[in-house]
Amino acid sequence: MNTIVKCPACQKQVEWSELSAFRPFCSERCRLIDLGDWASEKHAIADETIPTTEEFPFSSSEDIDSF
């Protein structure tokens, strides 16, 4: 049974198999477009952790200027 997925870049249907060299993308072009989006920070993975005061000890811009 072959699985069909949508290309993340252009939404074209792609067969998910070993024969699909660029899966989940339909082509190298779409793969490179997606890579460029990550490099230009159009895509990002959300970080839900809250920085502690030990990681960021300065509480105001005045403290940073005196450092």
N, CA, C and O atoms as CSV, one atom per row, in Angstrom:
chain,resi,resn,atom,element,x,y,z
A,1,MET,N,N,0.839,-1.186,0.000
A,1,MET,CA,C,0.000,0.000,0.000
A,1,MET,C,C,0.882,1.248,0.000
A,1,MET,O,O,1.746,1.399,0.864
A,2,ASN,N,N,0.669,2.124,-0.950
A,2,ASN,CA,C,1.446,3.359,-1.055
A,2,ASN,C,C,0.731,4.485,-0.321
A,2,ASN,O,O,-0.488,4.635,-0.404
A,3,THR,N,N,1.516,5.265,0.392
A,3,THR,CA,C,0.971,6.409,1.102
A,3,THR,C,C,1.204,7.655,0.268
A,3,THR,O,O,2.287,7.848,-0.285
A,4,ILE,N,N,0.202,8.488,0.179
A,4,ILE,CA,C,0.290,9.744,-0.560
A,4,ILE,C,C,0.287,10.884,0.463
A,4,ILE,O,O,-0.584,10.951,1.331
A,5,VAL,N,N,1.268,11.775,0.347
A,5,VAL,CA,C,1.361,12.949,1.217
A,5,VAL,C,C,1.416,14.193,0.344
A,5,VAL,O,O,1.671,14.104,-0.857
A,6,LYS,N,N,1.178,15.348,0.946
A,6,LYS,CA,C,1.288,16.608,0.217
A,6,LYS,C,C,2.676,17.189,0.420
A,6,LYS,O,O,3.202,17.174,1.533
A,7,CYS,N,N,3.263,17.693,-0.636
A,7,CYS,CA,C,4.549,18.367,-0.565
A,7,CYS,C,C,4.396,19.577,0.368
A,7,CYS,O,O,3.488,20.384,0.170
A,8,PRO,N,N,5.260,19.718,1.378
A,8,PRO,CA,C,5.142,20.848,2.296
A,8,PRO,C,C,5.283,22.215,1.617
A,8,PRO,O,O,4.769,23.211,2.126
A,9,ALA,N,N,5.962,22.269,0.493
A,9,ALA,CA,C,6.193,23.555,-0.171
A,9,ALA,C,C,5.073,23.937,-1.136
A,9,ALA,O,O,4.583,25.065,-1.099
A,10,CYS,N,N,4.662,22.996,-2.007
A,10,CYS,CA,C,3.699,23.354,-3.060
A,10,CYS,C,C,2.364,22.626,-2.955
A,10,CYS,O,O,1.452,22.894,-3.738
A,11,GLN,N,N,2.238,21.718,-2.006
A,11,GLN,CA,C,1.006,20.957,-1.761
A,11,GLN,C,C,0.688,19.919,-2.840
A,11,GLN,O,O,-0.397,19.337,-2.822
A,12,LYS,N,N,1.601,19.677,-3.772
A,12,LYS,CA,C,1.407,18.643,-4.782
A,12,LYS,C,C,1.438,17.275,-4.101
A,12,LYS,O,O,2.189,17.076,-3.146
A,13,GLN,N,N,0.636,16.340,-4.581
A,13,GLN,CA,C,0.608,15.006,-3.993
A,13,GLN,C,C,1.869,14.234,-4.372
A,13,GLN,O,O,2.283,14.212,-5.531
A,14,VAL,N,N,2.472,13.593,-3.351
A,14,VAL,CA,C,3.719,12.855,-3.534
A,14,VAL,C,C,3.543,11.460,-2.949
A,14,VAL,O,O,3.011,11.303,-1.850
A,15,GLU,N,N,3.989,10.458,-3.680
A,15,GLU,CA,C,3.961,9.099,-3.151
A,15,GLU,C,C,5.116,8.935,-2.169
A,15,GLU,O,O,6.262,9.243,-2.496
A,16,TRP,N,N,4.813,8.450,-0.968
A,16,TRP,CA,C,5.841,8.248,0.052
A,16,TRP,C,C,6.384,6.831,-0.121
A,16,TRP,O,O,5.814,5.863,0.384
A,17,SER,N,N,7.492,6.733,-0.843
A,17,SER,CA,C,8.127,5.430,-1.059
A,17,SER,C,C,9.610,5.652,-1.288
A,17,SER,O,O,10.072,6.786,-1.412
A,18,GLU,N,N,10.340,4.563,-1.341
A,18,GLU,CA,C,11.786,4.653,-1.579
A,18,GLU,C,C,12.095,5.216,-2.968
A,18,GLU,O,O,13.204,5.697,-3.202
A,19,LEU,N,N,11.149,5.163,-3.874
A,19,LEU,CA,C,11.339,5.691,-5.219
A,19,LEU,C,C,11.260,7.223,-5.261
A,19,LEU,O,O,11.714,7.845,-6.221
A,20,SER,N,N,10.684,7.821,-4.225
A,20,SER,CA,C,10.562,9.283,-4.154
A,20,SER,C,C,11.826,9.843,-3.497
A,20,SER,O,O,11.938,9.869,-2.272
A,21,ALA,N,N,12.757,10.281,-4.308
A,21,ALA,CA,C,14.075,10.698,-3.822
A,21,ALA,C,C,14.034,11.919,-2.901
A,21,ALA,O,O,14.901,12.062,-2.039
A,22,PHE,N,N,13.061,12.786,-3.065
A,22,PHE,CA,C,13.030,14.040,-2.306
A,22,PHE,C,C,11.933,14.064,-1.242
A,22,PHE,O,O,11.615,15.126,-0.706
A,23,ARG,N,N,11.353,12.898,-0.932
A,23,ARG,CA,C,10.244,12.864,0.012
A,23,ARG,C,C,10.588,13.557,1.318
A,23,ARG,O,O,11.711,13.380,1.791
A,24,PRO,N,N,9.733,14.310,1.918
A,24,PRO,CA,C,8.323,14.483,1.593
A,24,PRO,C,C,8.077,15.520,0.508
A,24,PRO,O,O,6.925,15.834,0.209
A,25,PHE,N,N,9.133,16.055,-0.087
A,25,PHE,CA,C,8.979,17.068,-1.139
A,25,PHE,C,C,8.813,16.394,-2.489
A,25,PHE,O,O,9.214,15.246,-2.677
A,26,CYS,N,N,8.221,17.115,-3.418
A,26,CYS,CA,C,8.002,16.550,-4.750
A,26,CYS,C,C,9.237,16.688,-5.639
A,26,CYS,O,O,9.386,15.957,-6.618
A,27,SER,N,N,10.123,17.626,-5.297
A,27,SER,CA,C,11.297,17.864,-6.140
A,27,SER,C,C,12.412,18.503,-5.321
A,27,SER,O,O,12.203,18.933,-4.187
A,28,GLU,N,N,13.574,18.555,-5.906
A,28,GLU,CA,C,14.695,19.214,-5.242
A,28,GLU,C,C,14.414,20.715,-5.079
A,28,GLU,O,O,14.822,21.326,-4.091
A,29,ARG,N,N,13.720,21.293,-6.051
A,29,ARG,CA,C,13.366,22.709,-5.971
A,29,ARG,C,C,12.569,23.014,-4.710
A,29,ARG,O,O,12.886,23.955,-3.983
A,30,CYS,N,N,11.532,22.215,-4.450
A,30,CYS,CA,C,10.712,22.429,-3.252
A,30,CYS,C,C,11.529,22.179,-1.985
A,30,CYS,O,O,11.347,22.878,-0.988
A,31,ARG,N,N,12.415,21.203,-2.011
A,31,ARG,CA,C,13.273,20.926,-0.860
A,31,ARG,C,C,14.163,22.123,-0.563
A,31,ARG,O,O,14.329,22.498,0.598
A,32,LEU,N,N,14.737,22.727,-1.597
A,32,LEU,CA,C,15.612,23.881,-1.417
A,32,LEU,C,C,14.850,25.129,-0.989
A,32,LEU,O,O,15.378,25.941,-0.229
A,33,ILE,N,N,13.627,25.294,-1.463
A,33,ILE,CA,C,12.785,26.417,-1.023
A,33,ILE,C,C,12.548,26.303,0.478
A,33,ILE,O,O,12.664,27.290,1.205
A,34,ASP,N,N,12.215,25.097,0.944
A,34,ASP,CA,C,11.975,24.883,2.368
A,34,ASP,C,C,13.252,25.115,3.179
A,34,ASP,O,O,13.201,25.727,4.246
A,35,LEU,N,N,14.371,24.641,2.694
A,35,LEU,CA,C,15.648,24.864,3.380
A,35,LEU,C,C,15.945,26.358,3.483
A,35,LEU,O,O,16.408,26.824,4.524
A,36,GLY,N,N,15.686,27.102,2.427
A,36,GLY,CA,C,15.887,28.551,2.445
A,36,GLY,C,C,14.984,29.242,3.451
A,36,GLY,O,O,15.392,30.213,4.088
A,37,ASP,N,N,13.748,28.745,3.600
A,37,ASP,CA,C,12.835,29.316,4.596
A,37,ASP,C,C,13.362,29.096,6.009
A,37,ASP,O,O,13.243,29.983,6.854
A,38,TRP,N,N,13.941,27.932,6.276
A,38,TRP,CA,C,14.536,27.694,7.596
A,38,TRP,C,C,15.758,28.588,7.795
A,38,TRP,O,O,15.944,29.150,8.875
A,39,ALA,N,N,16.598,28.725,6.757
A,39,ALA,CA,C,17.813,29.533,6.875
A,39,ALA,C,C,17.498,31.008,7.090
A,39,ALA,O,O,18.239,31.703,7.786
A,40,SER,N,N,16.416,31.491,6.504
A,40,SER,CA,C,16.034,32.897,6.668
A,40,SER,C,C,15.111,33.102,7.875
A,40,SER,O,O,14.590,34.196,8.091
A,41,GLU,N,N,14.919,32.048,8.648
A,41,GLU,CA,C,14.116,32.061,9.872
A,41,GLU,C,C,12.635,32.364,9.643
A,41,GLU,O,O,11.962,32.894,10.527
A,42,LYS,N,N,12.129,32.024,8.449
A,42,LYS,CA,C,10.684,32.091,8.222
A,42,LYS,C,C,9.994,30.963,8.974
A,42,LYS,O,O,8.832,31.082,9.363
A,43,HIS,N,N,10.722,29.864,9.177
A,43,HIS,CA,C,10.236,28.742,9.984
A,43,HIS,C,C,11.052,28.726,11.269
A,43,HIS,O,O,12.238,29.058,11.260
A,44,ALA,N,N,10.425,28.344,12.366
A,44,ALA,CA,C,11.127,28.210,13.640
A,44,ALA,C,C,10.383,27.212,14.510
A,44,ALA,O,O,9.172,27.036,14.379
A,45,ILE,N,N,11.109,26.570,15.385
A,45,ILE,CA,C,10.511,25.659,16.343
A,45,ILE,C,C,10.322,26.445,17.627
A,45,ILE,O,O,11.270,27.019,18.163
A,46,ALA,N,N,9.095,26.466,18.113
A,46,ALA,CA,C,8.771,27.243,19.307
A,46,ALA,C,C,9.455,26.640,20.529
A,46,ALA,O,O,9.521,25.421,20.686
A,47,ASP,N,N,9.957,27.513,21.385
A,47,ASP,CA,C,10.572,27.111,22.632
A,47,ASP,C,C,9.691,27.616,23.754
A,47,ASP,O,O,9.552,28.823,23.952
A,48,GLU,N,N,9.096,26.691,24.487
A,48,GLU,CA,C,8.152,27.073,25.525
A,48,GLU,C,C,8.801,27.220,26.896
A,48,GLU,O,O,8.107,27.496,27.875
A,49,THR,N,N,10.114,27.042,26.987
A,49,THR,CA,C,10.770,27.188,28.281
A,49,THR,C,C,10.898,28.664,28.632
A,49,THR,O,O,11.028,29.515,27.751
A,50,ILE,N,N,10.860,28.949,29.895
A,50,ILE,CA,C,10.975,30.323,30.383
A,50,ILE,C,C,12.387,30.503,30.916
A,50,ILE,O,O,12.811,29.746,31.789
A,51,PRO,N,N,13.133,31.496,30.410
A,51,PRO,CA,C,14.501,31.700,30.903
A,51,PRO,C,C,14.492,32.072,32.384
A,51,PRO,O,O,13.633,32.818,32.853
A,52,THR,N,N,15.460,31.537,33.093
A,52,THR,CA,C,15.575,31.862,34.513
A,52,THR,C,C,16.450,33.097,34.688
A,52,THR,O,O,17.121,33.526,33.750
A,53,THR,N,N,16.443,33.663,35.880
A,53,THR,CA,C,17.278,34.841,36.144
A,53,THR,C,C,18.753,34.475,36.134
A,53,THR,O,O,19.601,35.347,35.951
A,54,GLU,N,N,19.076,33.190,36.328
A,54,GLU,CA,C,20.481,32.767,36.250
A,54,GLU,C,C,20.971,32.821,34.808
A,54,GLU,O,O,22.138,33.122,34.559
A,55,GLU,N,N,20.089,32.534,33.863
A,55,GLU,CA,C,20.462,32.590,32.451
A,55,GLU,C,C,20.524,34.038,31.958
A,55,GLU,O,O,21.366,34.373,31.126
A,56,PHE,N,N,19.638,34.893,32.466
A,56,PHE,CA,C,19.571,36.298,32.094
A,56,PHE,C,C,19.542,37.138,33.366
A,56,PHE,O,O,18.467,37.535,33.816
A,57,PRO,N,N,20.716,37.416,33.957
A,57,PRO,CA,C,20.740,38.078,35.263
A,57,PRO,C,C,20.365,39.551,35.234
A,57,PRO,O,O,20.083,40.122,36.287
A,58,PHE,N,N,20.352,40.190,34.064
A,58,PHE,CA,C,20.064,41.618,33.998
A,58,PHE,C,C,18.560,41.855,33.986
A,58,PHE,O,O,17.831,41.200,33.241
A,59,SER,N,N,18.099,42.781,34.801
A,59,SER,CA,C,16.667,43.035,34.877
A,59,SER,C,C,16.238,44.266,34.099
A,59,SER,O,O,15.046,44.451,33.852
A,60,SER,N,N,17.182,45.112,33.705
A,60,SER,CA,C,16.823,46.299,32.938
A,60,SER,C,C,17.961,46.673,32.005
A,60,SER,O,O,19.070,46.153,32.127
A,61,SER,N,N,17.685,47.572,31.079
A,61,SER,CA,C,18.720,48.006,30.137
A,61,SER,C,C,19.810,48.791,30.839
A,61,SER,O,O,20.936,48.845,30.343
A,62,GLU,N,N,19.511,49.411,31.994
A,62,GLU,CA,C,20.531,50.144,32.750
A,62,GLU,C,C,21.584,49.183,33.260
A,62,GLU,O,O,22.771,49.509,33.248
A,63,ASP,N,N,21.176,48.002,33.710
A,63,ASP,CA,C,22.122,47.003,34.190
A,63,ASP,C,C,23.039,46.549,33.064
A,63,ASP,O,O,24.227,46.322,33.293
A,64,ILE,N,N,22.521,46.413,31.873
A,64,ILE,CA,C,23.319,45.969,30.733
A,64,ILE,C,C,24.348,47.038,30.367
A,64,ILE,O,O,25.498,46.709,30.073
A,65,ASP,N,N,23.951,48.315,30.381
A,65,ASP,CA,C,24.862,49.387,30.026
A,65,ASP,C,C,26.025,49.489,31.014
A,65,ASP,O,O,27.137,49.833,30.612
A,66,SER,N,N,25.796,49.201,32.281
A,66,SER,CA,C,26.860,49.309,33.275
A,66,SER,C,C,27.785,48.100,33.255
A,66,SER,O,O,28.843,48.121,33.884
A,67,PHE,N,N,27.404,47.057,32.549
A,67,PHE,CA,C,28.213,45.855,32.470
A,67,PHE,C,C,29.355,46.105,31.547
A,67,PHE,O,O,30.178,45.215,31.328
